[in-house]
Amino acid sequence: MERNVDVATMTQLALATKNDYSTFECLNRFICGIYMYYSLLWKWPQHFAGPKAFAPPFMPIRVRSWPFIFRFFYMHVAPGWWAIKCFQHILAGKDSLGVEKAQGKFGNAAGGLINLVLHRLYVDLTLALTWAIAGLGVDVEWLWFSKDVWRGVLEGAGCTVPPCIGRWNPKKQAVDWALPLRNTDLIGKASAAALGLGDFKLQHGVDFNSKEEAEEKVNEHITKAAVETARFAKDRYLLLERMQPDPTLGVHCFEILTMHKGDGRVITARVSLFTGSHTWTSHDHMAIFLVD
């Protein structure tokens, strides 16, 4: 794909402004999520209110035993209940979804309590829609967050993914190396996680110069991550070669939404460019552009 000069210019402007999300932007995301939620709730009630439709945070176990019609009505009031819980958790300083830790802009940098609550609600709605659209409920959770699944999907479609040069072996407390260690930075990613939870970067020449040094640093970072999220202690972390972005764009991410239409055609519904990050990860982006 050729680099669009206009996109590069917008990126440079975004990097220069260093603006955080406004309350209006946070509210706009939340309203879009609410619209999609209730639209699909009425279109696919079984996906939302079926016995396997949701993980416990969205449909408590006691609710699953109710007749379908009552489960259906419960899902109508669920977003309001989530909103109350969001305010309670955030006022109490809790962050059970790891949202604020994963992306600092969800906290005070984004404007304080109101923005944080709106982002939290948006995350809730996004996860709810994911399970509902899939129609698989709890069964889809590990697939949705699995790096192995999505790397396989991309490779199967002919896309290039960062080489995985090794996996952390929690039993041996060592790296199982699959490829030679080259003079590149490394990115560590939990095998099943989202929003950058547990991610870390190792800089060649600073953090390591050999496999032994890299292995020591990997162990150090995973041990630290496991303090916050216990399951990471048993996770087979991926060690990826860092792919450097086009310097005119900087760290960025394209979000490409495709749709399978009723007539069998697959179309591109939307392409968004996430950019303006001042760190090594696109999770810290400060601007989103819709690509024409």
ROGUZA-765034 format. One record per atom (N, C-alpha, C, O, CB): x negated, y, z. Coordinates in steps of 0.1 Angstrom, whole numbers, plus 5000, padded with zeros to 4 digits. Glycine has a CB too. Layout:
N
XYZ ...
//
This chain:
292
499249885000 500050005000 499150125000 498250135008 500950005012 499450224991 498650344990 498950435002 500150445007 498950414977 497950505007 498150595018 498850725013 498450785003 496850635024 499950755020 500750875016 500150995023 499951005035 502250855020 499751095015 499151215020 500051285030 499551345040 498751315009 501351295027 502251355036 502351295050 502351355060 503651365030 502251155049 502351085062 501051115070 501151125082 502450935059 499951115063 498651145070 498651285076 498151305087 497451135060 499251375069 499351515074 500251515087 499951585097 499951615064 501451445086 502351445098 501651385110 501851425121 503551365094 500851275107 500051215118 499151315125 499051315137 499351095112 498451385116 497451485122 498251585130 497651635141 496651555111 499351635126 500151725133 500651665147 500651735157 501351775125 501051545146 501451475159 500351465169 500551485181 502051335155 499151435164 497951425172 497651555179 497151565190 496751365165 497851665171 497551795176 498551845186 498151915196 497451895164 499751815185 500851865194 500751805208 500951875218 502151845188 500451675208 500351605221 501651615229 501651625242 499151655229 502751625222 504051645229 504551505235 504351405229 505151705220 505251515246 505951395252 507351395247 507851485241 505851405268 508051275249 509451265245 510251365253 510051385265 509951125247 511251425246 512151515253 513351435259 513551325254 512651635244 514051495268 515251425273 516251405262 516951305262 515951515284 516351495252 517251475241 516851355233 517751275229 517251605232 515551335230 515151215223 515451085230 515950985225 513651215220 515251085244 515550975252 517050945252 517450825251 515050995266 517851045253 519351035253 519850985239 520750895238 520051165256 519151025228 519550985215 519350835213 520150765207 518751065204 518150785218 517850645217 518950565225 519450465220 516450615223 519250605237 520250535245 521650535238 522250435239 520350605259 522050645233 523350655226 523450555214 524450485212 523750795222 522350555207 522250455195 522350315200 523050235194 520950475187 521650285211 521750155217 523150115222 523650005219 520750135229 523850215228 525250185233 526150165221 526950075222 525750315241 526050245210 526850225198 526650085192 527650015189 526450335188 525450045191 525149905186 525749795195 526249705190 523649885183 525549815208 525949715218 527449695216 527849575215 525649765232 528249795217 529749775217 530249735203 531249665202 530449905221 529549785192 529949745179 529749595177 530649525172 529149815168 528649545182 528349395180 529149315190 529449195188 526849375181 529449375202 530149295212 531549255206 532049145209 530349385225 532149345199 533449315193 533349235180 534249165177 534249445190 532249245173 532049165161 531749025164 532248935158 530949225153 530849005175 530448865178 530648835193 529648825200 528948845175 531848835197 532148815212 531548685217 531048685229 533648815214 531448575209 530948455214 529448465217 528848405226 531148345205 528748545209 527348565211 527048645224 525948615230 526748645199 527948735228 527748805240 528248735252 527648745263 528448945238 529448675251 530148615262 530148465263 530748415272 531448675263 529448405253 529448255254 528648205265 527848285271 528848205241 528748085269 528048025281 526548035281 525848025291 528547885284 525948035268 524548045267 524048175261 522948185256 524047925258 524948275262 524648395255 523548485261 522848555254 525848475253 523348475274 522448575281 521648515291 522048415298 523248685287 520448565293 519648535305 520248595317 521048685316 518148585303 519948545329 520648585342 520648735344 521648785349 519848525353 519648815340 519848965342 521049025335 521549125340 518549035338 521548965325 522649015317 523948945320 525049015320 522349005302 523948825323 525148755327 524748665339 524248555337 525748665315 525048715351 524748635363 525248495363 526348465356 525148705376 524648405369 525048265369 526548245374 527248165368 524148175378 526948325384 528348315388 529348355378 530448305377 528548395401 528948445369 529848495358 529948385347 530948385341 529248625353 528948305345 528948215335 530048105337 530448045327 527548145333 530448085349 531447985352 532848045350 533847965351 531347935367 532948175347 534348235345 534848195332 534048155323 534248385346 536148195330 536748175316 536248275306 535848385310 538348175317 536248245294 535648325283 536248465284 535448565283 535948265270 537548485285 538148625285 537548715296 537348835293 539648615286 537248655307 536748735318 535248765316 534748875320 536948655332 534548665310 533148695306 533048805296 532148895297 532448565301 534048805287 534048905276 534249045282 533649145279 535148875266 535249055292 535449185298 534349225307 533949345308 536749175307 533649125313 532449165321 531349235313 530749325317 531849035327 531149185300 530149245292 530549385287 529649465283 529949165279 531849425289 532249565286 531749655297 531449775294 533749575284 531749615309 531349695320 529949685324 529349755332 532249675333 529249585318 527849555322 526949675320 526149695329 527349435314 526949745309 526049865308 526149965319 525150025323 526349935295 527449985324 527550075335 526950025348 526350095356 529050105338 527049895350 526449825362 524849835360 524149855370 526849675363 524349815348 522949825346 522449965349 521349985355 522549795331 523250075345 522850215348 522750235363 521850305367 523950305342 523750185371 523650205385 522350135391 521750195399 524950145392 522050015386 520949945391 519650015387 518650025395 520849805386 519650075375 518450145370 518150265380 516950285384 518650195356 519150345383 518950455392 518450405405 517550465411 520250535393 519050305411 518650255424 517250205424 516450235433 519650135428 516850125414 515450075413 514450185412 513450185419 515349975402 514750285403 513750385401 513650485413 512550535416 514150465388 514750515419 514750595431 513950525442 513350595451 516150635436 514050395442 513250315452 511850295448 511050225456 514050185455 511450345436 510050325432 509850185426 508650145425 509150345443 510850105423 510749975417 510649985402 511150075395 511849885421 509949895396 509749885381 509749745377 508749695372 508449965376 510849665379 510849525377 510649485363 510149375360 512149475381 510949575353 510649545339 509249575335 508849545323 511649615330 508549635343 507149675340 507049785330 506049805323 506449555335 508149865328 508249965318 507250075320 506450115311 509650015317 507250125332 506450245335 504950205335 504050285330 506750305349 504650085339 503250035339 502750015325 501550035322 503049915348 503649965317 503249935303 503050055295 502150065287 504349845297 503850155297 503750275289 503950395298 505050425302 504750275277 502850475301 502950585310 503950685306 504450755314 501650645311 504250695293 505150805288 506550775293 507450865292 505150815273 506850655298 508250625303 508450695317 509550695322 508450475304 507350735323 507450795337 507450945336 508151005328 506250745345 506751005346 506851155347 506351225335 506751335332 505951195359 505451165327 504951225315 506051245305 505951335296 503851135308 507151175306 508251185297 509351285302 510351305295 508851055294 509151345313 510051445318 510751405331 511651475336 511151455308 510251295338 510751265351 511851165351 511951075343 511251385357 512651165362 513651065365 514651035354 514850925351 514351105378 515251145348 516251125338 515751045326 516350945322 516851255334 514551085321 513951015310 513650875313 513850785305 512751095305 513050855325 512750715329 513950625329 513850515325 512050715343 515050675335 516250595336 516750565322 517150455319 517350675344 516750665313 517250645299 516450545292 517050465285 517250785292 515150555294 514250455287 514550315293 514550215285 512850495288 514750305306 514950175312 516250115306 516349995303 515050195327 517350205305 518650155300 518450115285 519050015281 519650265301 517650185278 517450155264 516750015263 517149935254 516550265257 515849985271 515149855271 516149745274 516149645268 513949855282 517049775285 518049675288 518949645276 519249525273 518949725300 519449745269 520249735258 519549655246 520149575240 520849865253 518349695244 517549625233 517449475236 517649405227 516149695232 517149445248 517049295251 518349225250 518449115245 516449275265 519449295255 520749235254 521149215239 521649105236 521749325261 520849315231 521249295216 520349185210 520849115201 520949435209 519149175214 518249065209 518848925211 518948845202 516849075215 519248905224 519848775227 521148755220 521448645215 519948755242 521948855219 523248845213 523248815199 523848725193 524048975216 522348895191 522248875177 521648735174 522148675164 521348985171 520748685182 520148555179 521248445182 521248345175 518948535188 522048475192 523048375195 522548245202 523248145203 523748325183 521248265207 520648145214 520448165229 520048075236 519348125207 520748285234 520648315248 519248285253 518248325248 521648225255 519148215265 517948185272 516948115262 515748135264 518148105284 517448035253 516547955245 515648035236 514647995232 517347855237 516048165233 515348245224 514248325231 513348385224 516248335216 514248335244 513348425251 511948395248 511148485245 513648415266 511448265250 510048245248 509648265233 508448305231 509748095252 510548245224 510248265210 510048415207 509148455199 511348205201 510948495213 510948635211 509648705215 509148795209 512148705218 509048655227 507848715232 506548645228 505548685232 507948715247 506648535221 505448445218 504648515207 505048535196 505948305214 503348535210 502448585200 502148485190 501948515178 501148635207 502148355194 501848245184 502948235174 502748215162 501748115192 504248255178 505348245169 505248355159 505448335147 506748255177 505048485163 505048595154 503848595145 503948645134 505148725162 502748555150 501548545142 501748435131 501348455119 500248505150 502448325134 502748225125 503748275114 503648245102 503348105131 504748355118 505748415109 505048505099 505248495087 506848495117 504148595104 503348685095 502448605086 502448645074 502548785104 501748515091 500848435082 501648355071 501248345060 499948335090 502848305075 503648235066 504248325055 504548275044 504748165073 504248455058 504748545048 503648605040 503848695031 505548655055 502448555042 501248605034 500548725040 499748785033 501648635020 500948765052 500348885058 499048845065 498748735069 501348945068 498148945067 496948925074 497048965088 497649065092 495749015067 496548875097 496648905112 495248905117 494348845111 497548795119 494948975128 493648975134 493148835137 493948755143 493649065147 491948795134 491448665137 491448635152 491048715160 490048645131 491948525156 491948475170 490648395172 490548285167 493248395174 489648455178 488348385179 488348295191 487348215193 487248485180 489348295200 489348205211 490548225220 491348315219 488048235220 490748125229 491848125238 491348105252 490448025254 492948015235 491848175262 491548155276 492148025281 493347995279 491948275285 491247935287 491747805292 491847825307 490847825314 490747695288 493047835313 493147865327 492747745336 492347765347 494647895330 492747625330 492347505338 490747505340 490247485350 492747375331 490047535329 488647535329 488047675334 486847685337 488047505315 488947775334 488547915337 487447955328 486448005332 488147925352 487647925315 486647965305 487347985292 488547945290 485547855304 486648035282 487248065269 486947945260 485847885259 486648185262 487947895253 487847795242 487547865229 488547925223 489047695241 486347875225 485947955213 486347875201 486047765199 484447985213 487047945191 487447885179 486647935167 486447865157 488947915176 486048065168 485248125158 484048185164 484048215176 486148225150 483048215156 481848285161 482148425166 483048495161 480748295150 481448465177 481648595182 480848695174 479648695174 481248605198 481548785168 480848885159 480649015167 481149035178 481548915146 479949115161 479749245167 480949335166 480849445160 478449305161 482049295171 483349375170 483949385184 483649295193 484349315160 484749475186 485549485199 486549375199 486949325189 486249625200 486949335211 487949235213 489149285220 489149375228 487349115221 490349225216 491649265222 492149135229 492249035223 492649325212 492449145242 493049035249 494549055250 495049155255 492449015263 495348955246 496748955247 497348835253 496948715250 497348975233 498248855263 498948735268 499748665257 500248725248 499948785280 499848535258 500448455248 501948485246 502548465235 500248305250 502548525257 504048565257 504248685266 504448665278 504948445261 504348805260 504648925267 504949035257 504949015245 503348965276 505349145263 505749255254 505449395261 505049395272 507349255251 505549505253 505249635258 503849655263 503549735271 506249665269 502949565258 501549575262 501149525275 500049545280 501149725261 502149455282 501849395295 500649305294 500649205287 503049335301 499649325303 498549235304 497449255294 496449185294 499049095303 497649345284 496649365273 495449425279 495449505289 497249455262 494349405272 493049475276 492149475264 492249395254 492349405288 491149565264 490249585253 488849565259 488549615269 490349715246 487949495251 486549475255 485749545243 485849505232 486149325257 484949635247 484149715237 482749645235 482049635245 483949855241 482449605223 481149545220 480049645223 480149765219 481049495206 478949605230 477849685233 478049765246 477049825251 477649785222 479249765251 479449835264 479949725274 479349725285 480549945262 480949655271 481549555280 480849415278 480749335288 482949535278 480349385266 479649255264 478749265252 478849345243 480749155262 477749175252 476849155241 476749005238 476048975228 475549215244 477348925245 477248775243 478448705247 479348775254 476048715251 478648585244 479848505248 479948495263 481048505268 479748365242 478848485270 478848465284 479348595291 480248595300 477448435289 478948715286 479348835291 480848865288 481548915296 478548955286 481248825276 482648845272 483548755280 484548805285 482848805257 483148635283 483948545291 484048595305 485148585311 483248405291 483048655311 483048705324 484048825325 484848835334 481648755329 484048905315 484949025314 486448975312 487349035318 484549125303 486648875304 487948825302 488548775315 489648805318 487948715291 487748695322 488148645335 488548755345 489548745352 487048555341 487748855344 487948975353 489349045350 490049075359 486849075352 489549065337 490749135333 492049055336 493049105340 490749175318 491948915333 493148835335 493448815350 494548815354 492848695329 492348815358 492548805373 493248935378 494148925386 491248785380 492849045372 493549175376 494949175371 495849225379 492749295370 495249125359 496649135354 497549035362 498649065364 496649085339 496948925366 497748825374 498148875388 499048825393 496948695376 497448975393 497849045406 499249105404 500049105413 496849145410 499449165392 500749235390 501749135384 502949145388 500549345380 501349045376 502248945370 501648805371 500748765364 502448975354 502148735381 501548605385 501448505374 500448435374 502448545396 502348505365 502348395354 501148415345 500748315338 503548405346 500448535345 499348555336 498148465341 497248445333 498948705336 498148425353 497048345358 496948205351 495948145350 497148325374 498148165346 498148035339 498348055324 498647955317 499247945345 498248175319 498448205305 497248175296 496148195300 498948345303 497548115284 496448095275 496248225266 496748225255 496747965266 495648315272 495448445265 494748425251 493948345249 494548535274 495148515242 494548525229 493448625229 493648735234 495548555218 492248585223 491248685222 491148715207 490748635199 489848635227 491448835203 491548875189 490448975186 490049065194 492848935186 489948965173 489049065168 489849195166 490949195160 488349025155 489349305171 490049435169 489949485154 488849495149 489549545178 491049505148 491149555135 491149715135 492049765141 492349505127 490149775129 490149925130 491049985120 491149945109 488649975127 491850095125 492750155116 492150255106 490950285108 493850235124 492850295096 492450405087 492150525096 493050575103 493550435076 490950585095 490650695104 491550815102 491650895111 489150735101 492150835090 493050945088 494350925095 495051025098 493250965073 494750805098 495950775105 495750755120 496650785128 496650655099 494550705124 494350665138 495150545141 495650475133 494650785147 495150515154 495950405159 497350425156 497950525160 495750375175 498050325149 499450345145 500050205143 499450105144 499450425132 501350215141 502150095140 503350115130 504050225132 502650035153 503550035121 504750045112 505849945117 505549825119 504350015097 507049995119 508149915123 509049895110 509649995106 508949975135 509149775105 509849755093 511049665096 510849555100 508949685082 512249725094 513449655097 514049605084 514449685075 514449745105 514249465083 514849415071 516249355075 516449315087 513949305065 517149335065 518449285067 518749175057 518449195045 519549395068 519349065061 519848965052 521248985049 522148965058 519548815058 521649035037 522949065034 523848945030 523248835028 523049165022 525148965030 526048855027 525848795014 526248685012 527448905029 525348875004 525248824990 523848754988 523548714977 525348944980 523148735000 521848664999 520648754997 519548704999 521948564988 520848874994 519648964992 519049005006 519849025016 520049094984 517749025006 517049075018 516649215015 515849235005 515848985023 517049315022 516749455019 515949515031 515949465042 517949535016 515249625028 514549695038 515449805043 515849895035 513149755033 515849805056 516849895061 516150025066 516750135065 517649835072 514950005072 514350125077 512850095079 512449985082 514950165091 512050195077 510550185079 510250305088 510450425084 509750185066 509650275100 509250385109 507750375111 507150265112 509950375123 507150495113 505650505116 505550555130 505850665133 504950595106 504950475139 504650515152 503150555153 502250485149 504850395162 502950675157 501550735157 501350835168 502250855176 501350795143 500250895168 499950995178 499350945191 499351015201 501151075181 498850815191 498250755203 496850815205 496150835196 498250605201 496550835218 495250885221 494450775228 493350805234 495351015230 494850655227 494150545233 493950435222 494150465210 494850485245 493550315226 493250205216 494450135212 494450055203 492250115222 495650165218 496850085215 497950175210 498150295215 497350015228 498750125201 499950195196 501050205206 501950285203 500450135183 500950135217 502050145227 502050285233 503050325239 501750035238 500950355231 500850495237 501150605227 500850715228 499450515243 501850565216 502150665206 503050775211 503850745220 502850595194 502950895206 503751005210 504651055200 505351155202 502851115215 504750995188 505551045177 506050935168 505350835166 504751145168 507250945163 507850845154 508350915142 509051015143 508950765161 507950865130 508450925117 509150825109 508750705109 507250985109 510350855103 510950765094 510350785080 510150905075 512550795094 509950675074 509250685061 510250675050 511150585050 508250575060 510250775041 511150775029 510550675019 511150665008 511250925023 
//
